[in-house]
């Protein structure tokens, strides 16, 4: 089974939910890191991270994550792993327009 280390970077996430990671057909992935960075200099941003399974069911992974202005929050870290099957993914929304840049590190297994 080949494994490939990958990274997704999405900028300017706001109040509309954005799919920040979508696993392709025929592969699965292990998410090893997820960092949310508040690009605002003055506003506290509250973020919600969802897991979307292979049947398009959305569930909360982390709710009401406070990210101080000019700061970041690590959502998946310290050895934590999130296993995603084919066609599953991660979705993010916030309470503030154009406020969060996100980086997701994962290992794709085919």
N, C-alpha and C positions, 0 to 999 in steps of 0.2 A: 504494500500500500504506500504510494508516494505521499509525502507530506510537504506542504509548501507554507512557509511563514509569510503572512500578508498583513497589510495595514490599510484601513479605510480612514480618510480624513474628510470631514464634512464641516463646512463653515456656515455661520449665519443662521443657525437653527433658532426658530422663534415659536410663536403660538400655534402655528399649523404643524401637526405631527409630520415628522420626516423619517423615512426609512434610512437609517444610517448604516445598516449592514443587511445584505440579502445573500443567503447561501444558495449557490447554484444547484441545478438538478444533477443528481448522481454523485454528489460529494457531501461531506459533513464537516463541521468545524468545531474547534474548541477555542472559545474566546479567552484570552489570557490577560487582557488589560483593556480598560475603558476609562478615558480621562475626559472630563467636561471642563472647559475653560470659559469663564465669564469675560466677554470682551468689553463689557461696560466699565467705565471708570467710577460710576456713582450708584448703580442700582444693584441690590441683592436680587438674584435670579433664582427662581424655584423651578427645578427640572423634574420631569417624570420619564423614566426609562421603561419601555415595554418589551416583552418578548412576544414575537408573532410566530406561532408554530406552523407546521407544514399544512395545516388545514385553515390557515388565516385567522385563527383565534388569537386575540390579543389579551395578554395578561400583564399585570404590573410586575416588574422586576424590582424597581426601586422607585419609591414615591416621595414627592415633596423634598427633593434633594436641594438643600440651600447651597448656593455658590456665591460667596461674597464678591463684591466688585473687584475686578483686576486679579482674581484668584482662580483656583481650580479645585475640582473634587475628583478623586479616584473612586470609581464605582466598582470596578472589578480589579482586585489587586491582592498582594500578599499571598500568592499561591492559590487563590480562589480560581475556579474554572467554571465556565458555562458551556455546556455541550449543546450544539444546535444541529438538528438533522437537515437533510436536503430541503430546500425551499423555505426554511425558517429564516428568521432575522430579528433585528433589533430596530426599535422605533423610539424617537425622542421628541418631546415637546417641552416648552417652557411657558412661563407666564409673561414673558417680555419679548417683543419683536426683535429679531436679528441680534441675539444676545449670547449664544453659546457656540463655540467651536468644539468639535468632538474628534477624538482619535481612538480608534478601536484596533487593537492588535489581536490577531488570531492565527490559528494553524488550520489550514484546509487539508482534509484527508480525502483522497479519492480512491 
